[in-house]
C-alpha cells in the first residue's frame, strides 16, 4: 500500500512540476513525444482512435517517467 501512495505522490509532484515549468521540466518533452507516437498509432490502427492513442501514449510515457 505504501508503494501505491508513493507512486501517487510522485505523479502529483511530476504533474505539478510540469504545470509550473512547462517545457523546461524534464518530463514534459518525453510525455509529449509519447502522446505524438500514440496519436500516430491511433490514426494508423483501425481499432484505436486518434484521441485514445494520444491519451494512452502520453499516459505510458508519464508512467515510465514516475516509476
C-alpha positions as CSV (number, residue, x, y, z in Angstrom):
1,X,0.0,0.0,0.0
2,X,2.9,2.4,0.7
3,X,4.2,1.8,-2.8
4,X,0.9,2.9,-4.4
5,X,0.9,6.0,-2.2
6,X,4.5,6.8,-3.1
7,X,3.6,6.4,-6.8
8,X,0.6,8.7,-6.4
9,X,2.7,11.3,-4.7
10,X,5.4,11.1,-7.4
11,X,2.8,11.5,-10.0
12,X,1.3,14.5,-8.3
13,X,4.7,16.1,-7.9
14,X,5.5,15.5,-11.6
15,X,2.2,16.9,-12.8
16,X,2.7,20.0,-10.6
17,X,6.2,20.5,-11.8
18,X,5.2,20.1,-15.5
19,X,2.4,22.6,-15.0
20,X,4.7,25.2,-13.3
21,X,7.7,24.8,-15.5
22,X,6.2,23.9,-18.9
23,X,8.7,22.8,-21.5
24,X,11.5,23.5,-19.0
25,X,10.5,20.4,-16.9
26,X,12.4,17.2,-17.9
27,X,9.2,15.2,-18.1
28,X,7.3,17.4,-20.5
29,X,9.1,16.5,-23.7
30,X,9.0,12.7,-23.2
31,X,5.3,12.8,-22.4
32,X,4.5,15.0,-25.4
33,X,6.6,12.6,-27.6
34,X,4.6,9.7,-26.2
35,X,1.4,11.5,-26.9
36,X,2.5,12.1,-30.5
37,X,3.5,8.4,-31.0
38,X,0.2,7.3,-29.5
39,X,-1.7,9.6,-31.8
40,X,0.1,8.3,-34.9
41,X,-0.6,4.7,-33.8
42,X,-4.2,5.7,-33.2
43,X,-4.5,7.1,-36.7
44,X,-2.9,4.0,-38.3
45,X,-4.6,1.2,-36.3
46,X,-8.2,0.5,-37.2
47,X,-9.3,-0.5,-33.7
48,X,-7.8,2.6,-31.9
49,X,-9.0,6.1,-32.3
50,X,-6.6,9.1,-32.5
51,X,-7.7,10.6,-29.2
52,X,-7.4,7.3,-27.4
53,X,-3.9,6.7,-28.9
54,X,-2.9,10.2,-27.8
55,X,-4.0,9.6,-24.2
56,X,-2.6,6.1,-24.0
57,X,0.8,7.3,-25.4
58,X,1.0,10.2,-23.0
59,X,-0.1,8.0,-20.1
60,X,2.5,5.4,-20.9
61,X,5.3,7.9,-21.2
62,X,4.3,9.6,-18.0
63,X,4.1,6.2,-16.1
64,X,7.6,5.4,-17.4
65,X,8.9,8.7,-16.0
66,X,7.5,8.2,-12.5
67,X,8.0,4.5,-11.9
